[in-house]
């Protein structure tokens, strides 16, 4: 699968994401992170929580469940997950997004 991201993004450090078929490129701030993510395969993310997250869908679709409420997001949509809100997702192959985590160490460099 060819990346949708340009070379400056692909030259960022790769994030250590423990999911098969998922790549992320990490821009590390002093207190937060931005991850440019791509999914080559369908991925089921089990329920979890963390600091707040804001995401914009660049390609594909995701079924997101926040505190029991399911919504589907597609290219051009954006969503916000407040701090410590339980959520899970089904991310479909071909999905790409830009994700802001209000958390310094959500992911580490690979």
C-alpha positions in Angstrom: 0.0 0.0 0.0 1.4 3.4 -1.0 1.4 6.0 1.7 -0.9 9.0 1.4 1.5 11.1 3.4 4.3 13.2 1.8 8.0 12.6 2.4 8.4 15.1 5.3 5.8 13.1 7.3 7.3 9.7 6.3 10.7 11.1 7.5 9.3 11.5 11.0 10.2 8.8 13.5 8.0 5.7 13.2 5.8 5.2 16.3 6.0 1.8 18.1 2.4 0.7 17.6 1.8 -2.9 18.6 -0.8 -3.7 16.0 -0.3 -5.7 12.8 -0.8 -3.7 9.6 -0.6 -0.2 11.3 2.0 2.4 10.8 2.3 5.7 12.6 4.7 8.6 12.2 5.4 10.6 15.4 5.7 14.3 15.9 6.6 14.7 19.5 5.8 17.9 21.4 6.9 18.9 24.9 3.6 17.7 26.4 1.7 16.1 23.6 2.0 14.1 20.4 0.7 14.1 16.8 0.6 10.8 15.0 0.0 10.3 11.3 -1.5 6.9 11.1 -2.2 4.4 8.3 -4.0 1.0 8.5 -3.3 -1.7 5.9 -5.6 -4.2 7.6 -8.9 -4.2 9.5 -8.1 -3.7 13.2 -10.3 -4.2 16.3 -9.3 -1.9 19.1 -10.6 -3.2 22.5 -12.1 -0.8 25.0 -9.6 1.4 26.7 -9.0 5.0 28.0 -6.3 7.5 28.1 -5.7 11.3 28.0 -7.8 13.3 25.5 -7.6 12.6 21.8 -8.6 14.6 18.7 -8.6 12.9 15.3 -9.4 13.8 11.7 -10.1 11.1 9.1 -8.0 11.5 6.0 -9.1 8.3 4.2 -11.3 5.4 4.9 -13.7 4.7 7.8 -13.8 3.8 11.5 -16.6 2.6 13.7 -16.0 4.3 17.1 -17.8 3.5 20.3 -17.4 6.0 23.1 -19.1 5.1 26.4 -21.4 2.7 24.6 -22.4 5.1 21.8 -21.4 4.0 18.3 -20.7 6.4 15.4 -19.1 5.9 12.1 -16.6 8.4 10.8 -15.3 8.8 7.2 -13.0 11.0 5.2 -13.2 14.6 6.3 -14.9 13.8 9.6 -13.3 14.6 13.0 -13.9 13.5 16.5 -12.8 14.2 20.1 -12.5 11.6 22.9 -12.4 13.3 26.3 -9.8 12.3 28.9 -10.5 8.9 30.5 -13.7 8.2 28.4 -13.8 4.4 27.6 -13.8 3.8 23.9 -13.2 1.0 21.4 -13.1 0.9 17.6 -13.1 -1.1 14.4 -10.7 0.5 12.0 -11.1 -0.6 8.3 -8.2 -1.3 6.0 -7.2 1.9 4.0 -7.9 4.2 7.0 -5.6 7.1 7.5 -5.8 9.9 10.1 -4.0 12.6 11.9 -4.3 12.1 15.7 -3.5 14.6 18.5 -2.9 13.1 21.9 -2.9 15.4 24.9 -0.3 13.0 26.3 3.5 13.2 26.1 4.1 9.4 26.0 1.1 7.8 24.4 3.4 6.2 21.9 7.2 6.0 21.8 9.6 5.9 18.9 10.2 2.5 17.3 
